[in-house]
């Protein structure tokens, strides 16, 4: 992968976009620390959501594995024995 080209035009575009975003945030009275707290809360809630899903799903996964794993092992042994006979 090649490094992106840095040119004066790209730097100016970057600065203009930063200025525009900063101006809009100032216009709607959003402070950067508030945005950071929102991102932090959202990440924490998402992590808790994933943990809740895991706690709900894990028992079902374990019970299902009790059936699926032996079937996979039996199929593998059957294929091995069939290929060995040929």
C-alpha positions, 0 to 999 in steps of 0.5 A: 500500500502506498502512502497518500500524497500530501500536497498544498491543495490537500492541506488547504482542503483539510483545513477548510473542512476542519474550519467548516465543521468547527464553525457548525459545531460552534453555531449549534453550541456543541463543545468537543468535550460533550461530543467525547462524553457522548462517544464514551457513553455510546461505546459503553452502552454498546459494550453492555448490549453486546455482553447482554446478548452474549449472556443470553445466547451462550447457554443456547450455543453450548446446548447446540454444540452438544449436538453439533460437535458429535455430528461433525466428529461422526461425519469426519470419521465416516469420511476418513473411513470411506476415503481409506477404503478407496 
